[in-house]
Amino acid sequence: MLARTPEPCQTPAWKRELAEAYRRPEDLLADLGLPARLAARARPASGGFPFLVPRAYAARMRHGEAHDPLLRQVLPSARELTDAPGYCGDPVGDTHAQRLPGLLQKYAGRALLLLTGACAVHCRYCLRRHFPYADGTLAGDRGEAALRAIAAEAGITEVILSGGDPLTWDDHQLGTLIERLSAIPHLRRLRVHTRLPVVLPSRVTPQLCASLAGSRLKTLVVVHVNHPRELSDAVRGAFAALCAGGTPLLNQSVLLRGVNDDAGTLAELSEGLFDCGVLPYYLHLLDPVSGAAHFEVPAARARGLLDALRAALPGYLVPRLVRETPGAACKQPVA
């Protein structure tokens, strides 16, 4: 069922773009006009968690600006190699929640499928940067076992597709999976968590939009935008294509020091998202994953930022400030 189906003879544009992505910090930094010493600092940290940045995303970075908030999200730092108290390889308890390879269950009524470990971009704060994907995704025949488990549990009404990034699967494979999930009578909703429409907007193809819109399941797409400059014209077009099929779009951001820990930036992000059909949903405190401590924004400062947003924006544009706590029954409100 989940084996790859034959693809069209012509390679899709998004796959060609992904093949041409930056895979060495020195190449991106050179194109941005930044000094080679920055690459020397970045290189050691890119060994355990490789560097990967699509050119479509890099094009939004400002030339010559070493502290660009988009660059900061993806550029390896020597600080990743420093141990920080409270930071670990499994910050949200994914391993404990794994019911079968590729199938996680944390919250009542919901099941999460880890389709793949592949992404189109390697964000340095990624909560699953240390996840054992080789044994923990729907590779091989594992998809059948996961689907059987979901079908056998009538209390599951919603399935979440995650990864890595589920949209690194091709349109045919995704369409087949959605059809199989739609055939499970007790499922009502399908949620797709993805960053690809943001970093590689060409991934939003007509076939993908049709698969999402044509399902019996009520389908939502949850995108991941952290900064208003990520909303390029191409990204807005990708969001519009998804919306045109009737697929609701939500956004979840991560609060990151040096990227978006500013009330004006967060307000601009919420306004920009809503202008292109995306509702601000969650603003996450940083998950304490090893290698990401330099991105942390203290909870007290986060509460202050949220208060400023509430004072500046209508309520529907203010995301919920939350943290994920292992073993909790839901995301935990922070303010």
C-alpha positions in Angstrom: 0.0 0.0 0.0 2.6 2.6 1.1 5.2 1.4 -1.4 6.2 4.1 -3.8 4.2 4.3 -7.0 5.7 5.1 -10.4 6.2 8.8 -10.8 5.8 10.9 -14.0 8.7 10.9 -16.4 9.4 14.6 -15.7 10.8 15.3 -12.2 8.6 17.8 -10.3 10.0 21.3 -9.9 10.1 21.0 -6.1 12.3 17.9 -6.3 14.7 19.6 -8.6 14.8 22.6 -6.3 15.4 20.3 -3.3 18.3 18.6 -5.2 19.9 22.0 -5.7 19.6 23.1 -2.1 22.6 24.4 -0.2 24.3 21.6 1.7 27.5 23.4 2.9 27.3 26.5 5.1 30.3 28.1 3.2 28.3 28.1 -0.1 25.3 29.9 1.4 27.5 32.4 3.3 29.6 33.1 0.2 26.4 33.9 -1.8 25.2 36.1 1.0 28.5 38.0 0.9 29.4 37.0 4.5 33.0 36.2 5.6 34.5 32.8 5.5 35.3 32.8 9.2 31.5 32.3 9.8 31.6 29.1 7.8 34.6 27.9 9.9 32.5 28.4 13.0 29.5 26.7 11.5 31.3 23.6 10.2 31.8 21.6 13.4 28.2 21.7 14.4 27.0 20.5 11.0 28.5 17.1 11.4 25.8 15.4 13.6 22.9 17.4 12.2 23.6 18.2 8.5 23.1 21.6 6.9 20.3 21.8 4.4 18.7 25.0 3.1 16.6 25.4 -0.2 17.7 28.3 -2.4 14.1 29.6 -2.5 14.3 30.1 1.3 17.9 31.5 1.2 16.8 34.1 -1.4 14.8 35.9 1.4 17.9 36.4 3.5 19.5 39.8 3.4 22.8 40.1 1.7 25.7 40.9 4.0 23.6 40.6 7.2 25.2 38.0 9.6 22.3 38.3 12.1 19.5 37.9 9.5 16.6 36.2 11.4 16.1 33.6 8.6 19.8 32.8 8.4 19.9 32.4 12.2 17.3 29.6 12.1 19.4 27.4 9.8 23.1 28.3 10.3 25.0 25.9 12.5 26.6 27.4 15.6 29.4 26.2 17.8 27.0 26.7 20.7 25.1 23.6 19.6 28.0 21.5 20.9 27.8 22.9 24.4 25.7 20.9 26.9 23.0 22.8 28.7 21.2 21.8 31.8 17.7 20.5 31.1 18.3 19.9 27.4 18.2 16.4 26.0 17.7 14.3 22.9 14.0 13.6 23.4 12.6 16.8 24.8 8.9 16.1 24.4 8.7 12.3 25.1 8.3 11.0 21.6 10.1 7.8 22.4 7.8 7.0 25.3 4.7 7.9 23.1 5.7 5.6 20.3 3.1 2.8 20.1 4.6 1.3 16.9 7.4 2.4 14.6 6.0 5.5 12.9 2.9 5.7 15.2 2.8 8.0 18.2 -0.1 8.5 20.6 0.2 11.3 23.2 -3.3 12.9 23.4 -6.8 11.5 23.6 -8.5 10.9 20.2 -5.4 11.7 18.2 -2.7 9.6 16.5 0.5 11.0 14.9 2.2 9.3 12.0 5.9 9.9 11.4 6.0 9.4 7.7 9.7 10.2 7.2 12.8 11.7 8.7 13.4 13.8 5.6 12.8 17.6 5.5 13.5 20.3 3.0 15.3 22.5 5.6 17.2 21.6 8.7 16.2 24.2 11.4 18.8 24.2 14.1 16.1 24.2 16.9 14.3 21.2 15.5 12.8 19.1 18.3 13.5 15.9 16.5 17.0 16.6 15.4 18.2 13.6 17.5 15.2 11.3 16.8 16.1 7.7 15.7 14.3 8.0 12.4 15.9 4.8 11.0 13.7 2.8 13.3 10.8 5.2 14.0 9.1 6.1 10.7 6.7 4.4 8.3 9.5 2.9 6.2 9.0 -0.4 4.5 6.0 -2.4 5.6 5.5 -0.4 8.8 2.7 1.7 7.3 0.3 -1.3 7.2 0.8 -2.1 10.9 0.2 1.5 11.8 -3.0 1.7 9.8 -4.3 -1.5 11.3 -3.7 -0.1 14.8 -5.6 3.1 14.0 -8.4 1.1 12.4 -8.7 -1.1 15.5 -9.1 1.8 17.9 -12.5 3.6 17.4 -11.6 6.3 19.9 -9.1 7.8 17.4 -10.9 10.5 15.4 -8.0 12.5 14.1 -4.7 11.6 12.4 -1.7 14.0 12.2 0.9 13.5 9.5 4.3 14.6 10.6 8.0 13.8 10.3 10.5 15.1 9.3 8.1 16.7 6.9 5.3 14.6 5.4 5.3 16.7 2.2 8.6 15.2 1.3 6.5 12.2 0.2 5.5 12.5 -3.4 1.9 13.3 -4.5 1.1 9.7 -5.4 2.2 8.2 -2.2 0.5 10.9 -0.1 -2.7 10.5 -2.1 -2.7 6.8 -1.5 -2.2 7.2 2.3 -5.0 9.8 2.5 -7.3 7.4 0.6 -6.5 4.6 3.1 -7.1 6.9 6.1 -10.4 8.2 4.6 -11.6 4.6 4.4 -11.4 4.2 8.2 -14.9 5.0 9.4 -14.2 6.5 12.8 -11.7 9.0 11.5 -13.1 12.5 11.2 -10.1 14.8 10.7 -6.7 14.8 9.0 -4.0 17.3 10.0 -0.8 17.8 8.0 2.1 19.5 9.9 4.6 20.9 7.3 7.2 23.6 6.7 7.6 22.8 3.0 5.0 25.4 1.7 7.1 28.0 3.5 10.7 26.9 2.6 9.9 25.3 -0.8 6.5 26.7 -2.0 6.7 24.9 -5.3 5.9 21.8 -3.3 2.2 22.9 -3.3 1.1 21.2 -6.5 -2.4 21.0 -8.0 -2.3 17.2 -7.3 -1.5 17.8 -3.7 -4.2 20.4 -3.3 -6.7 18.0 -4.9 -5.8 15.1 -2.6 -6.2 17.3 0.5 -9.4 18.9 -0.7 -11.0 15.7 -2.0 -10.8 13.6 1.1 -13.8 12.6 3.1 -11.9 13.7 6.2 -11.9 17.3 7.3 -8.4 18.3 6.5 -6.3 21.0 8.0 -2.8 22.1 7.1 -0.6 23.5 9.9 2.3 25.4 8.6 5.4 26.7 10.4 6.3 30.4 9.9 8.5 32.1 12.5 9.2 35.5 10.9 7.2 37.8 8.6 10.0 37.9 6.0 9.4 34.2 5.4 6.1 35.2 3.7 7.4 35.7 0.2 5.0 36.1 -2.8 5.6 32.5 -3.7 4.7 31.4 -0.2 1.5 33.5 -0.3 0.7 31.9 -3.7 1.1 28.4 -2.1 -1.2 29.3 0.7 -3.7 30.7 -1.7 -3.7 27.4 -3.7 -4.4 25.4 -0.5 -7.1 27.8 0.6 -8.8 27.7 -2.8 -9.5 24.0 -2.2 -11.2 24.7 1.1 -8.3 23.5 3.3 -8.1 25.6 6.5 -4.6 26.8 7.3 -3.2 27.3 10.8 0.3 28.5 11.8 2.5 27.4 14.7 5.7 29.4 15.5 8.5 28.7 17.8 9.6 31.7 20.0 13.3 32.0 19.2 15.9 34.4 20.6 17.3 36.7 17.9 14.6 35.6 15.4 11.2 36.7 16.6 11.4 37.6 20.3 10.1 41.1 19.6 6.4 42.2 20.0 6.5 44.2 16.7 7.9 41.3 14.8 5.3 38.9 16.2 2.4 41.4 15.5 3.6 41.8 11.9 3.8 38.0 11.5 0.2 37.6 12.8 -1.1 40.3 10.4 0.8 38.9 7.5 -0.4 35.4 8.1 -4.0 36.4 8.3 -3.7 38.5 5.1 -2.8 35.3 3.2 -5.5 33.1 4.8 -3.6 31.6 7.7 -4.8 31.8 11.3 -2.2 32.2 14.0 -2.6 29.1 16.2 0.4 28.3 18.6 3.4 30.2 19.7 5.6 27.5 21.3 8.2 28.0 23.9 11.4 26.3 22.7 11.5 22.5 23.2 14.6 21.8 25.2 16.4 19.7 22.6 20.2 19.3 22.9 22.0 21.8 20.7 19.3 24.5 20.8 19.7 26.2 24.2 21.0 29.5 22.6 17.5 30.0 21.1 15.7 30.0 24.4 13.5 32.9 25.4 12.6 32.8 29.2 8.9 32.2 30.0 8.6 35.5 31.8 9.8 37.4 28.7 7.4 35.3 26.6 4.5 36.3 28.8 5.4 39.9 28.4 5.5 39.6 24.6 2.1 37.9 24.6 0.6 40.8 26.8 2.0 43.2 24.2 0.3 41.3 21.4 -3.0 41.2 23.2 -2.8 45.0 23.6 -2.0 45.5 19.9 -4.1 43.0 18.0 -7.6 41.6 17.9 -8.0 38.3 19.9 -8.2 36.1 16.8 -4.7 37.3 15.7 -3.1 36.4 19.0 -1.6 32.8 19.0 -1.8 30.7 22.2 1.5 30.6 24.0 2.2 27.0 25.0 4.9 24.5 25.9 4.9 20.8 25.4 5.5 18.8 28.5 6.2 15.0 28.3 3.4 13.0 29.6 0.9 15.9 29.8 -2.6 15.4 28.5 -2.3 18.4 26.2 -0.1 21.4 25.3 0.4 23.4 28.4 -0.7 27.1 28.4 2.0 29.5 29.5 -0.1 32.7 29.7 
